[in-house]
Amino acid sequence: MKKFFLASFTSTVSWLAFAGTVHAQADSVTYHPAAPAADLSAMLSNALNVTLGMLGVIALLAFIWAGFTWMTSGGDAGKITKAKKTMIWAVAGLVIIFASYSILVLVFNAFGYPTPGASAR
């Protein structure tokens, strides 16, 4: 475990040490404020994109955790069963996320609002 933390720390420090410079005080820097959301439907669409994206990340992390648990179970049947159940629920979560996105696209298109995931330009 110490080797993992040492490798993580070393890679992070080397990544920060060799990061490129930022010319924040250069004369050629221009400020472009983010365009405000056109209306409530665009804001709702963006919020749904963020929410579904975060849920997808959580499902992916659950799947990775289940794989890690399975690989480190050492042949313990209880841990393997728990890892399999976690994988099944993670896949079920992904199916629900994709289905909800499909339903949202259908509803948004039916009412003529911008589709979640599409750029509002």
VENLINRA-V143910 format. One line per field, one symbol per residue. ss: DSSP state (H for helix, E for strand, C for the rest). A space follows every 50 residues. Layout:
# VENLINRA-V143910
ss: ???
This chain:
# VENLINRA-V143910
ss: CHHHHHHHHHHHHHHHHCCCCCCCCCCCCCCCCCCCCCCHHHHHHHHHHH HHHHHHHHHHHHHHHHHHHHHCCCCCHHHHHHHHHHHHHHHHHHHHHHHH HHHHHHHHHHHCCCCCCCCCC
